[in-house]
Amino acid sequence: MIPRLPSLQHVTVASAILGAAYAAIRYRATLSLEIVVGKLLAASSIPAGLFLLACAFDTTLASKLSGDLGLYFGAAGVALLYVSVKELVKP
């Protein structure tokens, strides 16, 4: 019997937790909320980003996704805004 694949929601949450754990380990001495949120957003956007890229090539995939697709578009938009604004205000 083939095991059922985890849903995109589960993979996204797991990625966010791993991103926050990575930030806590990597930036232990200088840990700040900005670092944790940045790593959390970046990590949680990877599965959604890969899925959205796949949808660009096969539009039938979007209809197979259970749940609210707007959530993934919103998360991708927040991540893009965060990266863009952070790059603009960097000295």
N, C-alpha and C positions, 0 to 999 in steps of 0.2 A: 504494500500500500504506500502510495506517495504522500508524504506529509504536506499539509496545506501551508502555503506561503503566508507570512505575516502581512497584515494590511499596511498600507502606506502610513496610516496614522501611528501604528505601533513602531514602525521603522523610524519615523520622524521624531517621536518622543524619545526613543532609545538613542538616536543620534544627538539630540539636545542634551541628554544626560551625560553622554560620553564627552561632548564638547565642554560642558561645565566641569566635569571631572578633570579633563585635560588642562583647563585653565587653572584649576585649584592646585594641580601638581606642578605644572610648568611655571606658573607665576606666583609661587608660594610666598616669596618675600615681598612682592609688590602687588599683591592681589587687590583689585578694586572692582566695584560693581560694573564699571564700563568694560573691563576686560572680560568678566564673566558673561555679561549680556552679549558682547560682540562674538565671543566664541560659541555661545549657545545659539545665537541666530545663524551664524555661519554653518555650524554643524547640523542644525535642524533643517536648513534649506537645501542641503545636498540631496537627500532622497527626492524631495519635491522638485528640485531643479532637474534631476535626471529624468523624472517622470514627465515633466513638462517638455523637455527636449524630445523624449520619445513620442509624445503627443504631436509634436510638430511634424514628425514623419509619418505617423499613423494616427489619424484623427479618431479612429474608432476606439482607441484606448481610453479616451476621456469618458466615453459613455459606460465603460466597464468599471470605472472607479466608484466604489461605494462611499457614500458620505457627501459632504459639501465641497465641491471643487473650488468654490470661491475662497475657502480657507487657504488652499495651497497658492492660489494667485495672490492672496493678501500677504502670506508669509514671504513669498518671493519678492513682492513689492516693497515690503518693509526692509528686507535684507538689501535690496538694491538701493533704496534710499539711504540706509545707514552707511553703506560703503561709499556712496557718492558724496554725501555730506561730510563724512569723515575725511575723505580725500580732499575736498574743497577747502576745509578749514585747517588742514595740516600746513604748518609753516614751511 
